[in-house]
Amino acid sequence: MVLGIILLVILLVVLFLYIMLFKEYSEVMANFETLLKVIETRDLLLMRILPEIKSKKIKAEMTELVDKRMSAKKQGNDALIKCDVDINKKLKPIYDEINKSQNPIVREEFRRVINLEKKLKVIRREYNTAVEKYNARITKNPKLFLKYLRMRPLNTYEFKNI
């Protein structure tokens, strides 16, 4: 009877800790879902702009990156984050090319891409903050969280120009 009560208390403590972490993990996932929706909107706009880009090299790179990002969605957060970073780095040459365009519709579409990138910058920061809180929590007691509950630290966005 006493052993049963001790096991129940231990189970309740572990469950409480897991729920506390689940709250932080759900915050990470909510930020990630928001991030994903905005990234998908940005990519859609980029694909609509691509026919106006004269450089075949830029068109091919961007098409490849967007396709890669779409397939990375199935591979998990880390792959998707890497693809988002790669696309973000390629926006400058597109911006330079679009500025040469006389088409006001294309210029407006790209302004929308720029506004989405500004929004993404904020969302990425919020995502990183949530991931850092989650990681700090699980690394405080690695034996419990990492070994027994099999929770793993998550990666953050790690570059300056985003």
C-alpha positions in Angstrom: 0.0 0.0 0.0 2.8 2.5 1.0 4.7 1.5 -2.2 1.6 2.1 -4.3 1.2 5.6 -2.8 4.9 6.4 -3.3 4.7 5.3 -7.0 1.5 7.3 -7.4 3.2 10.4 -6.0 6.2 9.9 -8.3 3.9 9.4 -11.3 2.0 12.6 -10.4 5.2 14.6 -10.1 6.5 13.3 -13.4 3.1 14.0 -15.0 3.1 17.6 -13.6 6.6 18.2 -14.9 5.6 16.8 -18.3 2.5 19.0 -18.4 4.6 22.1 -17.5 7.0 21.3 -20.4 4.1 20.5 -22.7 2.9 24.1 -22.2 6.2 25.4 -23.3 6.4 22.9 -26.2 2.9 23.8 -27.3 4.0 27.5 -27.4 6.9 26.5 -29.6 4.6 24.6 -31.9 2.1 27.4 -32.0 4.9 29.8 -33.1 6.1 27.3 -35.6 2.6 26.9 -37.1 2.3 30.7 -37.5 5.8 30.8 -39.0 4.9 28.1 -41.4 1.7 29.9 -42.6 3.5 33.1 -43.2 6.4 31.3 -45.0 3.9 29.6 -47.3 2.3 32.9 -48.1 5.7 34.4 -48.9 6.7 31.5 -51.1 3.4 31.7 -53.0 4.0 35.4 -53.7 7.6 34.7 -54.8 6.4 32.1 -57.2 3.9 34.6 -58.7 6.7 37.2 -59.1 9.2 34.8 -60.7 7.9 35.1 -64.3 8.9 38.8 -64.2 12.5 38.0 -63.2 14.8 38.1 -66.2 17.7 36.2 -64.7 17.3 32.5 -65.4 19.8 31.7 -62.7 17.8 33.5 -60.0 14.5 31.9 -61.3 16.0 28.5 -61.2 17.5 29.0 -57.7 14.3 30.4 -56.2 12.2 27.7 -57.7 14.5 25.0 -56.4 14.6 26.6 -52.9 10.8 26.9 -52.7 10.4 23.3 -53.9 13.0 22.2 -51.4 11.2 24.1 -48.6 7.9 22.4 -49.5 9.5 18.9 -49.3 11.3 19.9 -46.1 8.0 20.4 -44.5 7.7 16.6 -44.3 11.2 16.3 -42.8 10.6 18.4 -39.7 11.4 21.8 -38.1 15.1 21.8 -38.6 15.0 21.1 -42.4 12.2 23.7 -42.8 14.1 26.3 -40.9 17.3 25.7 -43.0 15.2 26.2 -46.2 13.6 29.4 -44.9 17.1 30.7 -44.1 18.3 29.8 -47.6 15.3 31.6 -49.3 15.8 34.7 -47.1 19.4 34.9 -48.3 18.3 34.9 -51.9 15.8 37.7 -51.6 18.4 40.5 -52.2 19.1 39.6 -55.9 15.4 39.3 -56.5 14.8 42.7 -54.9 17.4 44.3 -57.2 15.8 42.7 -60.2 12.2 43.7 -59.2 13.3 47.3 -58.7 14.2 47.4 -62.4 10.7 46.3 -63.3 8.3 48.8 -64.7 5.4 46.6 -63.8 3.6 48.2 -60.8 1.7 45.0 -60.0 5.0 43.1 -59.6 6.5 45.8 -57.5 3.5 45.8 -55.2 3.6 42.0 -54.9 7.3 42.2 -53.9 6.4 44.9 -51.4 4.1 42.4 -49.9 7.0 39.9 -49.8 9.1 42.5 -47.9 6.3 43.1 -45.4 5.9 39.4 -44.9 9.7 39.2 -44.3 9.4 41.9 -41.6 6.5 39.9 -40.0 8.6 36.7 -40.2 11.5 38.5 -38.4 9.2 39.1 -35.4 7.8 35.6 -35.5 11.2 34.0 -35.8 12.3 35.9 -32.7 9.2 34.7 -30.8 9.9 31.2 -32.0 13.5 31.4 -30.8 12.4 32.7 -27.4 9.9 29.9 -27.0 12.5 27.3 -28.0 15.1 28.8 -25.6 12.6 28.6 -22.7 11.7 25.0 -23.6 15.4 24.0 -24.0 16.3 25.7 -20.7 13.6 23.8 -18.9 14.6 20.4 -20.2 18.3 20.9 -19.7 17.9 21.9 -16.1 17.4 18.2 -15.2 18.7 16.2 -18.1 18.5 12.9 -16.5 14.7 13.2 -16.0 13.8 15.0 -19.2 16.3 13.8 -21.7 16.8 10.2 -20.5 13.4 9.2 -19.0 10.9 11.4 -20.9 13.0 11.4 -24.1 12.5 15.1 -24.7 15.1 16.7 -26.9 16.3 20.3 -27.2 15.1 22.0 -30.3 17.1 24.2 -32.7 16.6 27.9 -33.2 17.2 30.2 -36.1 20.8 31.1 -35.9 21.8 33.9 -38.3 22.0 37.7 -38.2 20.3 39.0 -41.3 16.8 37.6 -40.7 
